[in-house]
């Protein structure tokens, strides 16, 4: 594997940040939806 120099890091770091952001938003959305579905199911049961 080749060492990562600062020039390749300039394009590599933002790409990783975008991927991590997309994953974080997706996980947050799944958690939010699960909570909302549970709340709606509880309200429908009453």
GUGU-533276 format. One line per field, with one value per residue (C-alpha): residue number from 0; residue in one letter; chain; x negated, z, y negated. Coordinates in steps of 0.1 Angstrom, whole numbers, plus 5000, padded with zeros to 4 digits. Layout:
<recs>
seq = (NUM_...)
type = (A_...)
mol = (A_...)
px = (X_...)
pz = (Z_...)
py = (Y_...)
</recs>
This chain:
<recs>
seq = (0_1_2_3_4_5_6_7_8_9_10_11_12_13_14_15_16_17_18_19_20_21_22_23_24_25_26_27_28_29_30_31_32_33_34_35_36_37_38_39_40_41_42_43_44_45)
type = (X_X_X_X_X_X_X_X_X_X_X_X_X_X_X_X_X_X_X_X_X_X_X_X_X_X_X_X_X_X_X_X_X_X_X_X_X_X_X_X_X_X_X_X_X_X)
mol = (A_A_A_A_A_A_A_A_A_A_A_A_A_A_A_A_A_A_A_A_A_A_A_A_A_A_A_A_A_A_A_A_A_A_A_A_A_A_A_A_A_A_A_A_A_A)
px = (5000_4987_4983_5008_4993_5009_5020_5039_5053_5068_5092_5095_5105_5136_5148_5146_5164_5192_5195_5195_5222_5244_5241_5248_5279_5292_5287_5303_5333_5338_5338_5362_5386_5386_5395_5423_5437_5438_5455_5481_5487_5492_5516_5536_5539_5556)
pz = (5000_4991_5019_5019_5013_5018_4982_4982_5016_5002_4981_5003_5036_5022_5006_5038_5057_5031_5035_5073_5071_5049_5072_5103_5088_5077_5111_5127_5103_5111_5148_5144_5123_5147_5176_5155_5144_5181_5191_5164_5172_5209_5200_5177_5204_5228)
py = (5000_4966_4940_4912_4878_4845_4841_4873_4865_4832_4852_4883_4865_4847_4879_4898_4869_4871_4908_4906_4878_4899_4929_4907_4891_4925_4940_4910_4912_4949_4943_4913_4934_4963_4939_4923_4957_4969_4936_4940_4976_4967_4939_4962_4988_4964)
</recs>
